[in-house]
């Protein structure tokens, strides 16, 4: 089909290969090469269409965005042209990022403006949630770990997106990566402070989506932290399946009342709830100021167990931390880490005491998930690990139906990343790609993962007893409190992996690469190593 782009055309659908619209007489071939196939969507300033470039071999697909001024007055047309040129300039400036569509062309034709972009095949996160239901907490953390670096990059180019929402995030079919689209509301002249009132008439038209945009953006004074707020609202949608218009707000403060809706679906950890609260602060000054601040706050969580044990050891004998000391949004401020990335001692103490207090209240309960059976021992040293019996204490009632190997691979290829608490023991998953997947508290006893790509995967508290992980890529994997007793890790890449408190008793690490890994000598003393084992320092040798 050839689709006519004349907004006034009474019948825009035409047969293939036509060059003139049979209904209105408009040219169907844009720039002599772009043939529009079908409409994709329509917004306040224009519409988007799927097209083919007939001048290139194979006629690859592309997206054409048509900007349609709603009035003919000269000043409106000029504003539309400025908006068009701004979006084209921004895409040209930042479009070399793999998670941002490339700008292929832009032009003006008969007082209509056209942007031609790379076509991203896949579903939006909005569609994913509608089809599959809300994400788990671990799934949303994975989402943030992928999107925050994209936001860092955009802000480093002095650009504010201003319209981050589930409908503008596409999971690309090709590699399952998230791609941020629709830069029509961007602002590339960033206000240095929130009290800057210099605005153009154009800014008033492109303020983003109500509910996702924070108050200062709706007042036409956006800052980098405005995108942080929108990302936080997106997290609430992913966790609850509810858009901002379905939520209540505090009439006095304007604060979004989201927690009851999220907790109806997800058992949210206190730490992550605090991170979300700070992302969603109504006051810009109280909100995270940058994507890096959020990443630092999220990166603190894997250390909370260790901090609780290490810091509490320094309290006076007989003293105990007060539940009132649990850390709130203010302890996750943007100044909680130094330039070198270390957390301030005050914040560390607050975090450690909070976790210690929570453990006291939830004795006999897994502090991260609420699953009974794991009894925390706060008197252990950081280098010690619980016994294997405690690792598998989550019991069968919380372990989901066992998937077979084909189901795991098929689910992953369709975009599923969350295999938390699944029973995947004894499966043959050799050489599969499961990078960035979530196996939190899953059972993988004697599972064959030889040569598998498990880069950045989450194996927190998972049972990998006697698993075969030979030559597997576990770079940057999270293995805190995982049970790796007797696991075969010969030749595995564990560079920059997080192994604190993992059980490595009898694990074979001969030839493994532990460059930059977070691990103690006490843990490694329980494992098998040889002269080919690469230490965290990057040097080879026996421990």
C-alpha positions as CSV (number, residue, x, y, z in Angstrom):
1,X,0.0,0.0,0.0
2,X,1.1,3.6,-0.7
3,X,-0.2,6.0,1.9
4,X,-0.9,9.7,1.2
5,X,0.5,12.2,3.7
6,X,-1.8,15.1,2.7
7,X,-3.7,15.8,6.0
8,X,-6.8,16.8,4.0
9,X,-6.8,13.7,1.8
10,X,-10.3,12.0,2.0
11,X,-8.9,8.6,1.1
12,X,-5.1,8.3,1.7
13,X,-4.8,4.6,0.9
14,X,-3.5,3.8,-2.6
15,X,-2.3,0.7,-4.4
16,X,1.4,-0.2,-4.4
17,X,3.7,1.5,-6.8
18,X,1.3,4.5,-7.4
19,X,3.2,7.8,-7.7
20,X,0.1,10.1,-7.5
21,X,-2.6,9.8,-4.9
22,X,-5.8,8.7,-6.6
23,X,-8.0,10.8,-4.2
24,X,-6.2,14.2,-4.0
25,X,-3.5,14.1,-6.6
26,X,-0.6,14.6,-4.1
27,X,2.8,13.1,-4.7
28,X,3.2,9.7,-2.9
29,X,7.0,9.4,-3.2
30,X,8.7,11.8,-0.8
31,X,12.1,13.1,-1.8
32,X,11.8,10.7,-4.8
33,X,12.5,7.7,-2.6
34,X,10.4,7.4,0.6
35,X,7.2,5.4,0.1
36,X,4.9,5.6,3.1
37,X,3.3,2.2,3.9
38,X,1.0,2.9,6.9
39,X,0.4,5.3,9.8
40,X,2.0,4.5,13.2
41,X,0.5,7.1,15.5
42,X,-0.6,10.7,15.9
43,X,0.1,13.4,18.5
44,X,-0.6,17.0,19.1
45,X,2.0,18.4,16.7
46,X,2.0,15.7,14.0
47,X,2.0,12.1,13.0
48,X,4.4,9.2,12.4
49,X,4.4,6.7,9.5
50,X,6.2,3.6,8.5
51,X,7.9,4.0,5.1
52,X,10.4,2.3,2.9
53,X,13.5,3.7,1.2
54,X,13.2,2.6,-2.4
55,X,16.6,3.9,-3.4
56,X,18.4,1.5,-1.1
57,X,18.9,-2.3,-1.7
58,X,16.3,-4.3,0.1
59,X,14.1,-1.2,0.6
60,X,14.8,-0.9,4.4
61,X,12.0,0.4,6.6
62,X,12.3,3.8,8.3
63,X,10.0,6.1,10.3
64,X,8.8,9.4,8.9
65,X,7.6,12.0,11.4
66,X,5.4,14.7,9.8
67,X,5.1,17.9,11.8
68,X,1.7,19.5,11.0
69,X,1.2,23.1,12.1
70,X,-2.4,23.5,13.3
71,X,-2.7,27.1,12.2
72,X,-1.6,29.1,9.2
73,X,-0.6,32.3,11.0
74,X,3.1,33.3,10.3
75,X,4.2,33.1,13.9
76,X,2.7,29.7,14.4
77,X,4.4,28.4,11.3
78,X,7.7,29.9,12.5
79,X,7.4,28.2,15.8
80,X,6.7,24.9,14.1
81,X,9.8,25.4,12.0
82,X,11.9,26.1,15.1
83,X,10.5,23.0,16.8
84,X,11.3,20.9,13.7
85,X,14.8,22.2,13.4
86,X,15.5,21.8,17.1
87,X,14.4,18.1,17.1
88,X,16.5,17.4,14.0
89,X,19.5,19.1,15.5
90,X,19.2,17.2,18.7
91,X,18.8,13.8,17.0
92,X,21.8,14.6,14.8
93,X,23.7,15.5,17.9
94,X,22.9,12.5,20.1
95,X,21.7,9.9,17.6
96,X,25.0,8.0,17.5
97,X,24.0,6.2,20.7
98,X,22.9,2.6,20.2
99,X,19.7,3.2,22.2
100,X,18.6,6.3,20.4
101,X,17.2,6.2,16.8
102,X,19.4,7.5,14.0
103,X,18.4,10.6,12.1
104,X,18.4,9.6,8.4
105,X,17.1,12.8,6.8
106,X,15.0,15.9,7.3
107,X,13.3,18.3,4.9
108,X,10.4,20.7,4.3
109,X,7.8,20.1,1.6
110,X,4.7,22.2,0.9
111,X,4.8,23.8,4.4
112,X,5.0,20.3,6.0
113,X,8.1,19.3,7.9
114,X,9.5,15.8,7.8
115,X,12.0,13.9,9.9
116,X,13.2,10.5,8.7
117,X,14.5,8.2,11.4
118,X,15.8,4.6,11.9
119,X,12.9,2.2,12.4
120,X,12.9,0.4,15.7
121,X,11.0,-2.9,15.5
122,X,9.5,-4.0,18.9
123,X,6.9,-3.3,21.5
124,X,6.7,-0.3,23.8
125,X,6.9,-0.9,27.6
126,X,3.3,0.3,27.7
127,X,2.3,-2.6,25.5
128,X,4.5,-5.0,27.4
129,X,2.7,-4.2,30.7
130,X,-0.7,-4.4,29.1
131,X,0.1,-7.8,27.6
132,X,2.2,-9.4,30.4
133,X,1.3,-7.5,33.6
134,X,3.5,-5.5,35.9
135,X,7.2,-6.0,36.3
136,X,8.8,-7.3,39.5
137,X,11.1,-5.1,41.6
138,X,14.1,-6.9,40.2
139,X,12.7,-6.3,36.7
140,X,12.4,-2.6,37.3
141,X,15.9,-2.4,38.8
142,X,17.1,-4.0,35.6
143,X,15.1,-1.4,33.6
144,X,16.8,1.4,35.5
145,X,20.3,-0.1,35.1
146,X,19.7,0.0,31.4
147,X,18.0,3.4,31.1
148,X,19.9,5.5,33.6
149,X,23.2,5.4,31.5
150,X,21.1,6.5,28.4
151,X,19.9,9.4,30.5
152,X,23.4,10.2,31.6
153,X,24.5,10.3,28.0
154,X,21.6,12.6,26.9
155,X,22.2,15.0,29.8
156,X,25.9,15.1,29.1
157,X,25.0,16.5,25.7
158,X,23.0,19.3,27.5
159,X,19.7,17.9,26.4
160,X,16.5,17.3,28.5
161,X,14.2,14.8,26.9
162,X,11.0,16.0,28.7
163,X,8.8,13.2,27.5
164,X,10.0,10.0,29.1
165,X,7.2,7.5,29.5
166,X,6.4,3.8,28.8
167,X,5.0,4.7,25.3
168,X,8.3,6.2,24.3
169,X,10.4,3.2,25.3
170,X,10.6,0.4,22.8
171,X,12.2,-3.0,23.5
172,X,14.0,-3.7,20.2
173,X,13.3,-7.1,18.8
174,X,16.8,-7.4,17.4
175,X,18.7,-7.5,20.7
176,X,16.0,-6.8,23.3
177,X,17.6,-3.5,24.3
178,X,15.5,-0.6,25.3
179,X,15.4,2.4,22.8
180,X,14.3,5.9,23.8
181,X,12.2,7.5,21.1
182,X,10.3,10.8,20.4
183,X,12.6,13.7,21.0
184,X,9.9,16.2,19.9
185,X,9.7,17.8,23.3
186,X,13.4,18.1,23.9
187,X,15.0,21.2,25.4
188,X,18.6,21.8,24.5
189,X,19.0,25.2,26.2
190,X,19.1,24.0,29.8
191,X,18.2,26.4,32.6
192,X,21.0,26.5,35.1
193,X,18.6,27.0,38.0
194,X,14.9,26.5,38.5
195,X,14.1,30.2,38.9
196,X,15.1,31.1,35.3
197,X,12.1,32.6,33.7
198,X,13.5,33.2,30.2
199,X,11.2,31.1,27.9
200,X,10.2,31.2,24.3
201,X,6.6,30.8,23.0
202,X,7.7,27.5,21.5
203,X,8.5,26.0,24.9
204,X,4.9,26.5,26.0
205,X,3.8,24.0,23.4
206,X,6.1,21.1,24.2
207,X,6.1,20.5,27.9
208,X,5.7,16.7,27.9
209,X,3.0,14.4,29.1
210,X,0.8,15.4,32.1
211,X,1.4,13.1,35.1
212,X,4.8,12.1,33.9
213,X,6.2,15.7,33.8
214,X,7.0,17.2,37.2
215,X,5.7,20.6,38.4
216,X,8.7,22.6,37.3
217,X,8.4,21.3,33.8
218,X,4.7,22.0,33.6
219,X,5.7,25.6,34.7
220,X,8.1,25.6,31.7
221,X,11.3,25.5,33.8
222,X,12.7,22.0,33.2
223,X,16.0,20.9,34.5
224,X,17.9,17.6,34.2
225,X,16.1,16.3,37.4
226,X,12.8,16.6,35.5
227,X,13.7,13.6,33.4
228,X,14.5,11.7,36.7
229,X,11.0,12.4,37.9
230,X,9.5,11.1,34.6
231,X,11.7,8.0,34.9
232,X,10.4,7.5,38.4
233,X,6.7,7.7,37.3
234,X,7.6,5.2,34.5
235,X,8.8,2.8,37.3
236,X,5.5,3.2,39.1
237,X,3.7,2.3,35.9
238,X,5.9,-0.8,35.4
239,X,5.4,-1.9,39.0
240,X,1.7,-1.3,39.3
241,X,0.3,-1.2,35.7
242,X,-1.4,2.1,36.6
243,X,-0.8,5.4,34.7
244,X,-0.6,8.7,36.6
245,X,-4.2,9.6,35.8
246,X,-5.3,6.5,37.8
247,X,-3.4,7.6,40.9
248,X,-4.4,10.0,43.7
249,X,-2.3,13.0,44.7
250,X,-1.8,14.8,48.0
251,X,-3.9,18.0,47.6
252,X,-1.5,19.9,49.9
253,X,1.8,18.9,48.5
254,X,1.0,17.5,45.0
255,X,2.8,14.3,45.9
256,X,1.8,11.2,44.0
257,X,0.3,8.6,46.3
258,X,1.6,5.5,44.6
259,X,2.8,3.1,47.3
260,X,-0.5,1.3,48.1
261,X,-1.0,0.5,44.4
262,X,2.5,-0.9,44.0
263,X,2.4,-2.9,47.2
264,X,-0.8,-4.6,46.0
265,X,1.2,-6.2,43.2
266,X,4.8,-6.2,44.5
267,X,6.5,-6.7,47.9
268,X,8.7,-3.7,47.5
269,X,12.0,-3.6,49.5
270,X,12.4,-0.6,51.8
271,X,15.6,0.5,50.1
272,X,14.1,0.5,46.6
273,X,11.0,2.3,47.9
274,X,13.2,5.0,49.3
275,X,15.0,5.4,45.9
276,X,11.7,5.8,44.2
277,X,10.4,8.3,46.7
278,X,13.5,10.5,46.1
279,X,13.1,10.2,42.3
280,X,9.5,11.4,42.7
281,X,10.1,14.3,45.1
282,X,7.9,17.2,44.1
283,X,10.6,19.7,45.1
284,X,13.4,19.8,42.6
285,X,15.9,20.5,45.4
286,X,15.0,17.3,47.3
287,X,15.0,15.1,44.2
288,X,18.0,13.2,42.8
289,X,19.8,15.7,40.6
290,X,21.3,13.3,38.1
291,X,21.1,9.8,36.7
292,X,24.5,9.1,38.3
293,X,23.0,9.9,41.8
294,X,20.3,7.3,41.2
295,X,22.8,4.7,40.1
296,X,24.9,5.4,43.2
297,X,21.8,4.9,45.4
298,X,20.9,1.7,43.7
299,X,24.5,0.5,43.8
300,X,24.4,0.8,47.6
301,X,21.8,-2.0,48.1
302,X,24.1,-5.0,47.4
303,X,26.3,-3.8,50.3
304,X,23.6,-3.3,52.9
305,X,23.9,-6.7,54.4
306,X,27.7,-6.3,54.7
307,X,27.3,-2.8,56.0
308,X,24.8,-3.9,58.7
309,X,27.3,-6.5,59.9
310,X,30.4,-4.5,59.6
311,X,29.1,-1.2,61.1
312,X,27.0,-2.8,63.9
313,X,30.2,-4.5,65.2
314,X,31.4,-1.0,66.1
315,X,28.5,-0.2,68.4
316,X,29.0,-0.2,72.2
317,X,28.3,-3.6,73.9
318,X,24.7,-4.1,74.8
319,X,23.5,-1.2,72.6
320,X,21.1,-1.8,69.7
321,X,20.1,0.5,66.8
322,X,16.7,2.2,67.0
323,X,14.1,1.4,64.4
324,X,13.7,5.2,64.1
325,X,17.1,5.3,62.5
326,X,16.1,3.6,59.3
327,X,17.3,5.6,56.4
328,X,14.7,7.7,54.5
329,X,14.9,9.9,51.4
330,X,17.3,12.4,53.0
331,X,20.0,9.8,53.5
332,X,20.0,9.1,49.8
333,X,20.9,12.7,48.8
334,X,23.0,13.7,45.9
335,X,25.9,14.4,48.2
336,X,25.9,10.9,49.8
337,X,28.9,9.9,47.7
338,X,32.2,11.6,47.2
339,X,33.8,12.3,43.9
340,X,35.5,8.9,44.2
341,X,32.2,7.1,44.6
342,X,32.5,6.4,48.4
343,X,29.4,6.8,50.5
344,X,29.7,9.3,53.4
345,X,30.1,7.7,56.8
346,X,26.9,9.2,58.2
347,X,24.8,7.7,55.4
348,X,26.6,4.4,55.8
349,X,25.9,4.3,59.5
350,X,22.2,5.1,58.9
351,X,21.9,2.5,56.2
352,X,23.6,-0.1,58.3
353,X,21.6,0.6,61.4
354,X,18.4,0.5,59.4
355,X,19.1,-2.9,58.0
356,X,20.2,-4.2,61.4
357,X,16.9,-2.9,62.9
358,X,14.9,-4.4,60.2
359,X,16.6,-7.8,60.7
360,X,15.7,-7.7,64.4
361,X,12.0,-7.2,63.5
362,X,12.0,-9.8,60.8
363,X,14.1,-12.5,62.5
364,X,13.8,-15.7,60.6
365,X,12.7,-13.9,57.4
366,X,14.7,-13.1,54.2
367,X,15.1,-9.4,54.5
368,X,15.0,-8.8,50.8
369,X,11.9,-10.8,49.9
370,X,10.0,-11.7,53.0
371,X,10.4,-15.4,52.3
372,X,10.6,-17.4,55.6
373,X,13.3,-19.9,56.1
374,X,16.5,-17.8,55.9
375,X,17.6,-16.8,59.4
376,X,20.1,-14.0,59.3
377,X,23.1,-14.2,61.6
378,X,24.2,-10.7,62.3
379,X,27.3,-11.9,64.3
380,X,29.0,-13.3,61.2
381,X,32.1,-11.5,59.8
382,X,31.8,-10.0,56.4
383,X,34.0,-12.7,54.9
384,X,32.0,-15.6,56.3
385,X,29.1,-17.2,54.4
386,X,26.0,-19.0,55.6
387,X,25.8,-22.8,55.3
388,X,24.2,-24.4,52.2
389,X,21.1,-25.3,54.1
390,X,20.3,-21.6,54.6
391,X,20.7,-20.7,51.0
392,X,17.9,-23.0,49.9
393,X,15.6,-22.1,52.8
394,X,13.0,-20.4,50.5
395,X,11.2,-23.7,50.2
396,X,9.0,-25.1,47.5
397,X,6.0,-23.0,48.2
398,X,7.7,-19.9,46.8
399,X,9.5,-21.7,43.9
400,X,7.5,-21.5,40.7
401,X,6.7,-24.2,38.2
402,X,9.8,-25.7,36.7
403,X,10.5,-24.6,33.2
404,X,12.4,-26.7,30.7
405,X,15.4,-25.5,28.8
406,X,13.5,-24.6,25.6
407,X,10.9,-22.6,27.6
408,X,13.7,-20.6,29.2
409,X,15.3,-19.8,25.9
410,X,12.0,-19.0,24.2
411,X,10.9,-16.7,27.0
412,X,14.2,-14.9,27.0
413,X,14.1,-14.4,23.2
414,X,10.6,-12.8,23.6
415,X,12.0,-10.3,26.1
416,X,11.4,-12.0,29.4
417,X,14.3,-11.3,31.8
418,X,12.7,-12.2,35.2
419,X,13.3,-15.8,36.2
420,X,13.4,-15.0,40.0
421,X,12.6,-18.0,42.3
422,X,12.2,-20.4,39.3
423,X,13.3,-24.0,39.7
424,X,15.8,-24.4,36.8
425,X,17.8,-27.3,38.3
426,X,19.4,-29.9,36.1
427,X,18.6,-28.0,32.8
428,X,21.0,-28.1,29.9
429,X,21.6,-24.4,29.0
430,X,25.0,-24.6,27.4
431,X,26.1,-21.6,25.4
432,X,22.8,-19.8,25.7
433,X,22.5,-16.0,25.9
434,X,20.9,-15.0,29.1
435,X,22.7,-11.8,29.7
436,X,21.1,-9.4,32.2
437,X,18.5,-12.0,33.2
438,X,17.3,-12.1,36.8
439,X,17.7,-15.4,38.7
440,X,17.2,-13.9,42.2
441,X,16.6,-16.8,44.6
442,X,16.3,-19.3,41.7
443,X,17.3,-22.9,41.9
444,X,20.0,-23.9,39.4
445,X,21.5,-26.9,41.2
446,X,23.6,-29.0,38.7
447,X,22.4,-26.8,35.8
448,X,24.7,-26.9,32.8
449,X,25.5,-23.3,31.9
450,X,28.9,-24.1,30.3
451,X,29.9,-21.3,27.9
452,X,26.7,-19.4,28.6
453,X,26.5,-15.6,28.3
454,X,25.4,-14.5,31.8
455,X,26.9,-11.0,31.7
456,X,25.3,-8.6,34.3
457,X,22.9,-11.3,35.4
458,X,21.4,-11.3,38.9
459,X,22.0,-14.5,40.9
460,X,21.5,-12.9,44.3
461,X,20.7,-15.7,46.9
462,X,20.4,-18.2,44.0
463,X,21.3,-21.9,44.6
464,X,24.0,-22.9,42.1
465,X,25.2,-26.0,44.0
466,X,27.4,-28.1,41.6
467,X,26.3,-26.0,38.6
468,X,28.5,-26.2,35.5
469,X,29.6,-22.7,34.7
470,X,32.8,-23.6,32.9
471,X,33.9,-20.8,30.4
472,X,30.7,-18.9,31.2
473,X,30.6,-15.1,30.9
474,X,29.7,-13.9,34.4
475,X,31.2,-10.4,33.9
476,X,29.6,-7.9,36.3
477,X,27.1,-10.6,37.5
478,X,25.6,-10.1,40.9
479,X,26.2,-13.3,43.0
480,X,25.8,-11.9,46.6
481,X,24.8,-14.7,49.0
482,X,24.6,-17.2,46.1
483,X,25.4,-20.8,46.9
484,X,28.2,-21.9,44.5
485,X,29.4,-24.9,46.6
486,X,31.0,-27.4,44.3
487,X,30.3,-25.4,41.2
488,X,32.6,-25.8,38.1
489,X,33.8,-22.3,37.3
490,X,37.0,-23.2,35.4
491,X,37.9,-20.6,32.8
492,X,34.8,-18.5,33.7
493,X,34.9,-14.7,33.3
494,X,34.0,-13.3,36.7
495,X,35.5,-9.9,36.0
496,X,33.9,-7.2,38.2
497,X,31.4,-9.7,39.5
498,X,29.8,-9.1,42.9
499,X,30.6,-12.2,45.0
500,X,30.5,-10.8,48.5
501,X,29.0,-13.4,51.0
502,X,28.7,-16.0,48.2
503,X,29.4,-19.6,49.3
504,X,32.4,-20.8,47.3
505,X,33.2,-23.9,49.3
506,X,34.7,-26.5,46.9
507,X,34.0,-24.3,43.9
508,X,36.6,-24.8,41.1
509,X,38.0,-21.4,40.0
510,X,41.1,-22.8,38.2
511,X,41.7,-20.4,35.2
512,X,38.8,-18.1,36.2
513,X,39.2,-14.4,35.6
514,X,38.4,-12.4,38.8
515,X,39.7,-9.1,37.7
516,X,38.0,-6.3,39.7
517,X,35.6,-8.8,41.4
518,X,34.3,-8.0,44.8
519,X,35.4,-11.0,46.8
520,X,37.4,-11.8,50.0
521,X,40.4,-13.9,50.5
522,X,38.5,-15.9,53.1
523,X,36.0,-16.9,50.4
524,X,38.7,-17.8,47.9
525,X,40.5,-19.9,50.5
526,X,37.5,-22.3,50.4
527,X,37.7,-22.6,46.6
528,X,40.1,-24.4,44.3
529,X,42.5,-22.1,42.4
530,X,45.7,-22.5,40.5
531,X,48.4,-20.4,38.9
532,X,46.0,-19.6,36.0
533,X,43.5,-18.0,38.2
534,X,43.4,-14.2,37.7
535,X,43.2,-12.3,41.0
536,X,41.0,-9.2,41.5
537,X,44.2,-7.2,41.1
538,X,44.6,-8.6,37.6
539,X,47.6,-10.7,38.4
540,X,47.8,-14.5,38.1
541,X,48.9,-16.8,40.8
542,X,48.0,-19.0,43.8
543,X,46.2,-17.2,46.6
